[in-house]
Amino acid sequence: MVITLSGDDISRLNARLDQLTGELVPGELATFNLLELDGSELTLEILRSAADAIPFMGDRRVVIVRGLLGRFSDRGEDGSSKRDSAASGFLKDLREYLPKVPDSTVLIFLERRRLGSGAAANALRSAGAHEEFLLPTADNLPGYIARTVQERGARIERQAAALLAQGVSDNPQRVHSELDKLLAYKAEERVITAEDVKALVDMPLDVAVWDLTDALFARDSRSALRALRSLLEGGQPPQQVMGAIASQIRNLVIADASRGLNPNALAERTGMRPYAARKALASVRNFRPGEPQRLLTALTEVDLEYKTGRKELDTALELFVLKACARTL
């Protein structure tokens, strides 16, 4: 039997591999009947020797080949393969051998990337079962997070899933390690809230500033000042905080000019992330047309006052927040 496991969702890929090996060669049988081979250095003789061997004290033998496809994309400076002839010959021999793998051996090819459509990838697909584990796109990340949490016997609130998705969108591989931390923290309640995500997940500044801008847009000056001071006291540079605020207000300006669009249409038209588009369209309801642009202009003046030495930036930002909440800019 031949199985190919591939994809860039490394956590789920490894979990599936562990599940298979645990079922096929459980316990101490793995010591005798589980062998891993480096696909980049594999020869047909080594593969045949490993796969044709008779299982010892068991019914199954598992041979794992890691990273076979890498050898077929090793390109030289001139753009041609360094080992075209050798790789082509090996692939031909491999195709002929795979149908002959003994029934007592499960041969697993493990590729930590998308399988692609090359000749070698197609050879693996046609040789047996193929399971692919792919990380979701940014649009699908909140749903992916919710399903993953559900599979682990817990629940995550919709807002929390969206917040976590924004926090790890630049590196989706972080999802599983962050969920490990959150689920350990909520081991008893088994429900992850947005507050849990804010408390435990290291968010990029453009996401961490949402507490501040949400309060500012809602005219909640007390919460907005508390959020601003929390960011500054937490070590965030004032200029970067101002930049993050400006980014959220720019989204608001775009939403102000696009009233009537739904979030998906706004995201598609502007390149804004869907969750950011939803937030901007929801927040702009708190403003009269044109007000978001006045906010952005006022923040530009804060920047100018700081750069010309007329005001300390911390103080200028606090004054901006108070005036913005009162809509007196």
LUMKOLTI-436780 format. One line per field, with one value per residue (C-alpha): residue number from 1; residue in three letters; x, y, z. Coordinates in Angstrom, 3 decimals. Example, Ala and Ser with C-alpha at 12.3 -4.5 7.8 and 13.67 -1.06 7.14 Angstrom:
! residues 2
num 1, 2 .
residuo ALA, SER .
c1 12.300, 13.670 .
c2 -4.500, -1.060 .
c3 7.800, 7.140 .
This chain:
! residues 329
num 1, 2, 3, 4, 5, 6, 7, 8, 9, 10, 11, 12, 13, 14, 15, 16, 17, 18, 19, 20, 21, 22, 23, 24, 25, 26, 27, 28, 29, 30, 31, 32, 33, 34, 35, 36, 37, 38, 39, 40, 41, 42, 43, 44, 45, 46, 47, 48, 49, 50, 51, 52, 53, 54, 55, 56, 57, 58, 59, 60, 61, 62, 63, 64, 65, 66, 67, 68, 69, 70, 71, 72, 73, 74, 75, 76, 77, 78, 79, 80, 81, 82, 83, 84, 85, 86, 87, 88, 89, 90, 91, 92, 93, 94, 95, 96, 97, 98, 99, 100, 101, 102, 103, 104, 105, 106, 107, 108, 109, 110, 111, 112, 113, 114, 115, 116, 117, 118, 119, 120, 121, 122, 123, 124, 125, 126, 127, 128, 129, 130, 131, 132, 133, 134, 135, 136, 137, 138, 139, 140, 141, 142, 143, 144, 145, 146, 147, 148, 149, 150, 151, 152, 153, 154, 155, 156, 157, 158, 159, 160, 161, 162, 163, 164, 165, 166, 167, 168, 169, 170, 171, 172, 173, 174, 175, 176, 177, 178, 179, 180, 181, 182, 183, 184, 185, 186, 187, 188, 189, 190, 191, 192, 193, 194, 195, 196, 197, 198, 199, 200, 201, 202, 203, 204, 205, 206, 207, 208, 209, 210, 211, 212, 213, 214, 215, 216, 217, 218, 219, 220, 221, 222, 223, 224, 225, 226, 227, 228, 229, 230, 231, 232, 233, 234, 235, 236, 237, 238, 239, 240, 241, 242, 243, 244, 245, 246, 247, 248, 249, 250, 251, 252, 253, 254, 255, 256, 257, 258, 259, 260, 261, 262, 263, 264, 265, 266, 267, 268, 269, 270, 271, 272, 273, 274, 275, 276, 277, 278, 279, 280, 281, 282, 283, 284, 285, 286, 287, 288, 289, 290, 291, 292, 293, 294, 295, 296, 297, 298, 299, 300, 301, 302, 303, 304, 305, 306, 307, 308, 309, 310, 311, 312, 313, 314, 315, 316, 317, 318, 319, 320, 321, 322, 323, 324, 325, 326, 327, 328, 329 .
residuo MET, VAL, ILE, THR, LEU, SER, GLY, ASP, ASP, ILE, SER, ARG, LEU, ASN, ALA, ARG, LEU, ASP, GLN, LEU, THR, GLY, GLU, LEU, VAL, PRO, GLY, GLU, LEU, ALA, THR, PHE, ASN, LEU, LEU, GLU, LEU, ASP, GLY, SER, GLU, LEU, THR, LEU, GLU, ILE, LEU, ARG, SER, ALA, ALA, ASP, ALA, ILE, PRO, PHE, MET, GLY, ASP, ARG, ARG, VAL, VAL, ILE, VAL, ARG, GLY, LEU, LEU, GLY, ARG, PHE, SER, ASP, ARG, GLY, GLU, ASP, GLY, SER, SER, LYS, ARG, ASP, SER, ALA, ALA, SER, GLY, PHE, LEU, LYS, ASP, LEU, ARG, GLU, TYR, LEU, PRO, LYS, VAL, PRO, ASP, SER, THR, VAL, LEU, ILE, PHE, LEU, GLU, ARG, ARG, ARG, LEU, GLY, SER, GLY, ALA, ALA, ALA, ASN, ALA, LEU, ARG, SER, ALA, GLY, ALA, HIS, GLU, GLU, PHE, LEU, LEU, PRO, THR, ALA, ASP, ASN, LEU, PRO, GLY, TYR, ILE, ALA, ARG, THR, VAL, GLN, GLU, ARG, GLY, ALA, ARG, ILE, GLU, ARG, GLN, ALA, ALA, ALA, LEU, LEU, ALA, GLN, GLY, VAL, SER, ASP, ASN, PRO, GLN, ARG, VAL, HIS, SER, GLU, LEU, ASP, LYS, LEU, LEU, ALA, TYR, LYS, ALA, GLU, GLU, ARG, VAL, ILE, THR, ALA, GLU, ASP, VAL, LYS, ALA, LEU, VAL, ASP, MET, PRO, LEU, ASP, VAL, ALA, VAL, TRP, ASP, LEU, THR, ASP, ALA, LEU, PHE, ALA, ARG, ASP, SER, ARG, SER, ALA, LEU, ARG, ALA, LEU, ARG, SER, LEU, LEU, GLU, GLY, GLY, GLN, PRO, PRO, GLN, GLN, VAL, MET, GLY, ALA, ILE, ALA, SER, GLN, ILE, ARG, ASN, LEU, VAL, ILE, ALA, ASP, ALA, SER, ARG, GLY, LEU, ASN, PRO, ASN, ALA, LEU, ALA, GLU, ARG, THR, GLY, MET, ARG, PRO, TYR, ALA, ALA, ARG, LYS, ALA, LEU, ALA, SER, VAL, ARG, ASN, PHE, ARG, PRO, GLY, GLU, PRO, GLN, ARG, LEU, LEU, THR, ALA, LEU, THR, GLU, VAL, ASP, LEU, GLU, TYR, LYS, THR, GLY, ARG, LYS, GLU, LEU, ASP, THR, ALA, LEU, GLU, LEU, PHE, VAL, LEU, LYS, ALA, CYS, ALA, ARG, THR, LEU .
c1 0.000, 1.247, 0.009, 1.128, 0.627, 1.318, 0.630, 1.799, -0.433, 2.420, 0.603, -2.287, 0.084, 2.200, -0.893, -2.162, 1.223, 1.271, -2.254, -1.326, 1.864, 0.116, -2.572, -0.293, 2.679, 1.473, 3.645, 6.927, 6.242, 7.379, 10.896, 11.104, 8.692, 8.983, 11.718, 12.233, 14.208, 15.525, 13.927, 16.665, 19.261, 17.006, 17.981, 15.704, 17.907, 17.510, 13.757, 13.281, 15.391, 13.284, 9.859, 10.361, 11.525, 9.181, 7.542, 9.095, 6.687, 3.779, 1.582, 2.619, 5.752, 5.766, 8.359, 8.248, 10.009, 10.408, 10.924, 11.253, 10.028, 12.812, 15.272, 13.185, 13.313, 17.010, 17.870, 21.262, 22.241, 21.285, 17.771, 18.215, 18.098, 21.480, 20.480, 17.993, 19.230, 19.646, 16.308, 14.512, 15.958, 15.094, 11.519, 11.084, 12.318, 10.160, 7.007, 7.683, 8.325, 5.450, 2.742, 4.934, 5.144, 4.208, 0.779, 2.516, 4.255, 2.663, 4.904, 4.218, 5.587, 5.602, 5.853, 5.687, 4.298, 1.649, 2.149, 2.068, 1.566, 5.006, 5.780, 7.052, 4.019, 1.679, 3.531, 2.863, -0.799, -1.371, 0.466, -2.130, -4.060, -3.291, -4.240, -3.503, -3.402, -3.387, -3.421, -6.447, -6.387, -6.846, -10.560, -11.064, -8.845, -11.567, -13.661, -10.574, -9.816, -13.386, -13.329, -9.945, -11.124, -14.297, -12.244, -10.349, -13.524, -13.903, -15.533, -14.264, -16.496, -16.854, -15.242, -12.352, -11.760, -11.756, -9.351, -6.961, -7.105, -6.073, -3.298, -1.674, -2.628, 0.996, 2.053, -0.876, 1.438, 1.127, -2.532, -1.882, 0.677, -1.585, -4.555, -2.460, -1.854, -5.466, -6.923, -4.532, -5.605, -9.311, -8.956, -12.016, -14.420, -13.444, -14.766, -12.281, -13.362, -11.985, -10.673, -8.698, -7.132, -6.218, -4.681, -2.603, -1.788, 0.978, -0.859, 0.729, 0.211, -2.296, -4.556, -3.699, -4.803, -8.376, -9.446, -8.394, -9.976, -13.169, -13.631, -12.707, -15.197, -17.874, -17.143, -16.039, -13.278, -12.551, -11.978, -10.054, -7.648, -7.189, -6.364, -3.929, -2.106, -1.974, -0.227, 2.255, 2.970, 3.415, 6.374, 4.801, 6.557, 4.151, 4.910, 4.031, 0.830, -0.084, 0.613, -1.621, -4.418, -4.025, -4.321, -7.657, -8.942, -7.943, -10.105, -12.897, -12.422, -12.659, -15.814, -17.257, -16.853, -18.351, -21.490, -24.002, -21.451, -21.448, -18.193, -17.241, -17.658, -15.622, -12.855, -12.773, -12.761, -10.118, -7.962, -8.989, -9.178, -12.781, -12.827, -11.333, -13.961, -16.750, -15.337, -14.933, -18.470, -19.902, -17.899, -18.671, -22.317, -21.173, -20.070, -21.688, -20.403, -17.060, -16.242, -13.709, -11.647, -11.604, -10.292, -7.484, -6.623, -6.502, -4.175, -1.903, -1.744, -0.748, 2.134, 3.189, 3.036, 5.230, 7.787, 8.059, 8.573, 5.384, 3.984, 5.069, 3.515, 2.034, 0.187, -0.841, -2.304, -4.306, -5.717, -6.536, -8.396, -10.475, -11.390, -12.087, -14.448, -16.239, -16.245, -14.842, -11.976 .
c2 0.000, 3.486, 6.641, 10.206, 12.883, 16.437, 20.053, 23.154, 22.581, 20.906, 20.353, 18.430, 16.645, 15.370, 14.450, 12.313, 10.634, 9.863, 8.465, 6.168, 4.866, 4.395, 2.280, 0.282, -0.389, 0.307, 0.299, -1.586, -2.952, 0.428, -0.383, -3.260, -2.302, 1.465, 2.944, 6.514, 7.381, 10.672, 11.197, 13.555, 10.772, 7.812, 5.150, 2.469, -0.198, 1.361, 1.727, -1.838, -3.221, -1.318, -1.968, -5.601, -6.658, -8.990, -7.489, -8.689, -9.892, -8.154, -8.042, -4.635, -2.735, 1.046, 2.861, 6.675, 8.618, 12.309, 15.028, 12.976, 15.750, 18.129, 16.218, 16.942, 20.737, 21.269, 23.870, 25.089, 28.684, 28.248, 27.206, 23.551, 20.679, 19.665, 16.047, 15.820, 12.509, 10.808, 12.121, 11.037, 7.540, 7.263, 8.413, 5.836, 3.037, 4.330, 4.303, 0.693, -0.367, 1.319, -1.095, -3.947, -2.757, -5.804, -5.836, -6.195, -2.818, 0.612, 3.014, 6.619, 9.565, 12.728, 16.108, 19.237, 21.374, 21.340, 18.365, 20.341, 18.967, 17.783, 14.319, 13.085, 14.473, 12.823, 9.536, 9.663, 10.547, 7.626, 5.156, 5.073, 7.209, 10.908, 13.116, 16.850, 19.183, 22.832, 25.967, 28.146, 31.512, 34.637, 34.702, 31.125, 31.297, 32.115, 29.117, 26.910, 28.015, 27.298, 23.811, 23.016, 24.040, 21.980, 18.941, 19.333, 19.220, 22.921, 26.026, 29.458, 32.498, 33.957, 37.266, 35.413, 33.299, 36.417, 38.198, 35.250, 34.952, 38.581, 38.124, 35.190, 36.017, 36.735, 33.323, 30.850, 28.143, 29.938, 28.937, 25.556, 26.729, 29.625, 27.265, 24.905, 27.821, 29.001, 25.523, 24.859, 28.166, 27.314, 23.617, 23.691, 26.069, 24.872, 28.116, 30.621, 34.260, 37.373, 38.482, 35.235, 35.885, 39.444, 38.249, 35.356, 35.973, 38.345, 40.494, 42.708, 46.366, 46.930, 44.395, 45.308, 48.886, 47.750, 48.153, 51.783, 52.545, 50.607, 52.736, 55.916, 55.201, 54.463, 57.750, 55.886, 58.232, 56.401, 53.040, 54.682, 56.449, 53.251, 51.316, 54.022, 54.086, 50.303, 50.253, 52.964, 51.519, 48.128, 49.515, 50.308, 53.348, 56.318, 56.900, 53.297, 53.546, 56.696, 54.891, 51.989, 54.400, 56.142, 52.801, 52.072, 55.570, 55.229, 52.081, 54.173, 56.850, 54.179, 52.779, 56.301, 56.630, 53.180, 53.269, 50.828, 48.201, 44.901, 43.813, 41.280, 43.831, 46.403, 43.881, 42.833, 46.400, 47.768, 44.776, 45.235, 42.024, 40.822, 41.141, 44.648, 45.560, 44.353, 46.354, 49.506, 49.372, 48.731, 51.579, 54.155, 54.088, 56.091, 58.963, 61.508, 61.538, 63.336, 62.987, 60.136, 62.332, 65.093, 62.526, 61.587, 65.235, 65.936, 62.986, 64.320, 67.610, 65.690, 64.193, 67.649, 69.142, 66.330, 66.623, 70.395, 70.033, 71.784, 68.866, 65.605, 62.784, 60.912, 64.030, 64.959, 61.477, 61.642, 65.008, 63.673, 60.713, 62.981, 65.336, 62.471, 60.820, 64.145, 64.748, 68.250, 67.996 .
c3 0.000, -0.896, 0.841, 0.137, 2.786, 1.670, 2.496, 4.333, 7.385, 9.203, 12.491, 10.931, 8.567, 11.457, 13.465, 10.582, 10.235, 13.959, 13.716, 10.836, 12.394, 15.743, 14.098, 11.785, 14.071, 17.631, 20.709, 20.649, 17.167, 15.839, 17.040, 14.572, 11.811, 11.351, 9.178, 7.946, 4.805, 3.460, 0.057, -1.124, -0.952, -1.715, -4.238, -5.580, -4.002, -0.545, -1.017, -2.207, 0.629, 3.181, 1.659, 0.647, 4.109, 5.992, 9.114, 12.373, 15.090, 13.409, 10.314, 8.999, 8.187, 7.670, 5.599, 5.589, 2.837, 3.698, 1.100, -2.065, -4.369, -3.400, -5.555, -8.655, -8.247, -7.607, -10.227, -11.359, -12.126, -15.778, -14.785, -15.747, -13.285, -11.936, -12.017, -14.869, -16.192, -12.820, -11.529, -14.692, -14.456, -10.773, -11.404, -14.166, -11.879, -9.014, -11.152, -12.092, -8.511, -6.617, -7.848, -6.550, -2.929, -0.803, 0.856, 4.207, 3.788, 3.996, 2.117, 3.143, 1.204, 3.348, 1.629, 3.802, 0.969, -1.740, -3.977, -7.218, -10.704, -11.831, -13.133, -9.769, -7.929, -10.402, -9.965, -6.223, -6.746, -9.096, -6.867, -4.099, -1.623, -1.382, 1.573, 1.464, 4.462, 3.418, 5.499, 4.781, 3.078, 5.214, 4.317, 5.532, 8.611, 11.202, 10.091, 10.119, 13.686, 14.803, 13.257, 14.781, 18.240, 17.822, 16.792, 20.045, 22.105, 22.831, 21.389, 20.366, 20.125, 16.645, 17.607, 19.236, 16.121, 13.941, 16.293, 16.419, 12.638, 12.274, 14.809, 13.014, 9.414, 8.455, 9.771, 9.836, 11.178, 14.531, 14.810, 16.398, 18.951, 19.978, 20.288, 22.431, 24.793, 24.792, 25.323, 28.188, 29.746, 29.322, 30.185, 32.450, 30.682, 27.166, 25.664, 24.232, 24.289, 22.628, 26.019, 26.273, 22.876, 23.843, 27.106, 25.775, 22.114, 21.107, 18.588, 15.949, 16.755, 13.936, 15.684, 19.294, 18.609, 17.911, 21.549, 21.297, 17.936, 18.735, 21.843, 19.970, 17.188, 19.795, 21.657, 24.778, 25.934, 29.188, 27.473, 24.636, 27.027, 29.035, 25.862, 24.683, 28.005, 28.071, 24.692, 25.679, 29.122, 27.469, 25.543, 22.191, 20.639, 20.414, 16.727, 15.890, 17.935, 16.006, 12.726, 13.755, 14.686, 11.345, 9.542, 11.218, 10.496, 6.837, 6.703, 8.180, 5.509, 2.809, 4.415, 4.624, 0.864, 0.326, 2.435, 1.014, 0.028, 1.871, 3.607, 0.934, -1.841, 0.099, 0.731, -2.912, -4.196, -1.814, -0.852, 2.767, 4.781, 5.171, 8.953, 8.752, 6.148, 8.441, 11.352, 9.264, 7.857, 11.322, 12.863, 10.187, 11.290, 14.329, 12.087, 9.851, 6.269, 6.108, 9.801, 9.335, 6.986, 9.642, 12.126, 9.775, 9.121, 12.858, 13.415, 10.669, 12.587, 15.733, 13.798, 12.584, 16.100, 17.386, 14.576, 15.019, 18.760, 19.790, 21.797, 23.376, 21.382, 24.365, 25.485, 21.946, 21.374, 24.599, 23.597, 20.129, 21.644, 23.890, 21.054, 18.662, 21.125, 21.614, 17.825, 18.412, 15.913 .
